[in-house]
């Protein structure tokens, strides 16, 4: 080992979202990490100054719980992505773009990201999100039922257009509930139907604005 090795930062664990090609309703295929949401898997990787490893085996990093916790800490330690507010009609969509390959992975720490950038603590009605490629996360905070059509239009355009460029991740719009659980806004493999929890949010927002 060279004497200079002590000055080289050791690779650190970082949590990452990767594409899962299994559609809802089809037989599951083995893949790295755990299924985070339809179309998305969560893995842990080692990140050096200029390298990102393939998914690691959590057993070699203290077991799944410790590996996951350290990887989330590693994700938090990355430089914040660039934030821009996009508007369409009544709707605001918050976009977060990273030069690194962990832009979409900030979805794993979304509550903290919203608190730091928008001063929003755990949106009571949840959010709509897209992660079309590994550099981009876009979010609409659900506050008004009147803003939802425009928000869905903008998020849908981002999801389709940005998924076509390099490093695609997922072309779908997701509903993230207030408790952090993520689901497809609508099931793409069956007759179109909205997520039941999102339907409940629509009813609550409609009642609040009547």
N, C-alpha and C positions, 0 to 999 in steps of 0.2 A: 504494500500500500504506500502510495506517495505521501510525502509530508504535507502536500497541498490539499489532500483529500479532506482534511479537517476543516478547511475553509469553504468547501462546497456544501451548500444546504442539502440535507437529506430529503429525498422525495417524501411528500406528505399525502395522506389519504384525503380524497375529495369525493363527495357524493355527486353522482351524475345520472341524468335521465337519458335513456337510449330508446330507440324505436323497438316496439314489439309488433311483429307482423301478423300475429294471430288476431283475427277478427272476432268480435263477440259472437258467441253461439257456435263457434267451431272448436274442434278438439284442441286442447292446449298442447303446445310443443315445448320441449325443454328449452330454456333460455337462461342467460346469465341473470343474476340478481333476483329480485322479486317483482311481481306484477304490481305496479303502482296505480295504474288505471288502464282502461282499454287502450291499447296502442302504445303504452309507455311502460318501461321497466326501469327500476332503480338499481344502480350498481355502485360499487366503490372502486375507484382507480387510484393509482399513484401518480402524482404530478411532480415533475422536476422543473428545472428552469425552462427547458424547451421541449419536454416530452410529456406525453400522457400515456399511461400503460393501458393494456387490456384490463377488463374487470378482474379484480383480485379474488382469491378465496378467503372469505371472512375468517375461516378457521385458522388461517396463518397470521391473523392480525387481532387475536384475542377473542374471537368468537363473533357471531352476528351482531349482538347488542353493542359491544364495545367498538367494533369496526364501524358500525353505522353511526354511532355517536361521534367518533373522531372524524369521520368523513363529513358529517354535517358541519362540524366545527371548521374543517378545512374549507368547506364551501363558504361559510360566513366570512372567512379571512380573506377571500379574494377581493380584488378591487371592485367597487360598486359599478354596475353597468350604467350606460348613459340612459337618462330618463327623458322622455318627451311625451307631452299630452297631445293626443290627436282628438279632433272634434268632428262630429257629424250630426247635424241637427241638434237635438237636445242631449246627445250622448257624448261622454268623454271616455276615451280609451287610453290607458296609460301604457306606453311601450317602453320596454327595457331592452337595450341592445348591448351585447358584450363582444369585445374583440376576441376573447377566449372562447373555448368550446362549451362553456358552462352557463351561457346566457339563459337558455330554457330551463336549466337545472335550478335556477333561482326560484322556480315554482316550489321547490322543497322547503324554502324559507320565506314563503310569500308574506306571511303575517309580519315578519320583521322588515321585509323590504317595503311594504306599504306603510308601516309605522315610521320608518326613517325618511321616506320620500314624500308621503302625503299626510303624515301625522294621523293616519287612520288605524285604529286598533281593532283587529278582528271584525270586519264588516258584519253587521248583524244579520243581513240577508244573503251574505255570501258574495261570490263574484263569478263572472264569466271569463274564461281564460283560453288563450291559444298558445301553443308552442310549436309553430310550424317548422322551425329548424333550430339547430342547437345554439344559435346566437341570439334568438329573439323570444321574448315573453311579452305578451300583450294582455291587459287586464281591464275589465269594466267592473267597477264596484256597483252592485245593485242597490240603488236608492230610490228610483222612481220607475214605475211601470211604463210611463210615457217615453222614457229614454231607451227602453229595451229594443224596439224594432231597429232604430238607427245603430245602436251598439252591435246588434247581431249582424247587420249588414256590413259594418266596418270590420268586425272580427272575422266574418266569413271571407271577406275579400283578402284580408291579411293571411288567413290560414291557407287559402288556395294558392295565392300568388307567391307567398314566401316559401311554401312547401315545394315549389317547383325549382328553387335555386339549390345551390350546393348544400350538402349536409342536412337533408330533410329529416324531420322527426315525426310529426303528426299533422294531418290535414284537418283535424276535427276541432269543434268548439266544445269545451268542457264546462260543466257547472261545478264550482267548488263551494260546498256548503259551508256554513258558519263554523262547523266543527272540523273543517279541513278535509273532509272526505271528497274525493273527486269522482265524477261520473260523466259519461257522455251526455251532452244536452239532449240528443236524440239518437236512437239506435239505428245505425245505417244498414243493418241487415234484415230488418223487419219493416212492417208497415210503420210509417213515421209516427212517433209518439214521444212526447216530452218526458223527461225524467220526473217521476212523481214528486220528488222533493222540490224540484224547480217549479212545478205546478203549484205546490203549496206556497212557495215564495210569491208567485204571481198573485195568488189570492190575497195574501197578506198585504202586498203593496197596493193592490187595487182597493182593498177595504180602507187602507190608510189614506188614500187620495180621494175617496168618495165624499 
